Amino acid sequence: MTARTGRRERLRSAVQRDGPRCVWCRRECTGLVRATTDHLVPKVKGGPSWLENEVVACARCNRERGHRSPTDWVAECERRGWRPDADAVARALRSLDRAIVERGGQRRARPYLAAQLRRVARAA
């Protein structure tokens, strides 16, 4: 994967990595349930369009999450009676942190990511 990999290829890679289920509600993304990639660190917060910053999400969850933080959305999903894959979210956040260290840049995303990693550590 390069930094210039297209959205379709990143979605395909995310499905291979995590499986075809929405990380938030765990619905299988086949047939009528359309798979999308959801940026854990939103682009408006400086999040890159890298595979490490994206998880598989159904279109409904991606749309409803909006710009809520991953930890806030996990809590909201649980409140709704869903079983979000909090471990996959935590793994992806840690993977993004490593990728930023290796590749550099992403100055705007770093504080947001650090706060999410702290919240994930407290929840564990």
Secondary structure, DSSP 8 states (H G I E B T S, - for coil): --TT--HHHHHHHHHHHH-SB-TTT--B-STTS-EEEEESS-GGGT--S-GGGEEEEEHHHHHHHTT--HHHHHHHHHHTT----HHHHHHHHHHHHHHHHHH---TTHHHHHHHHHHHHHHH-
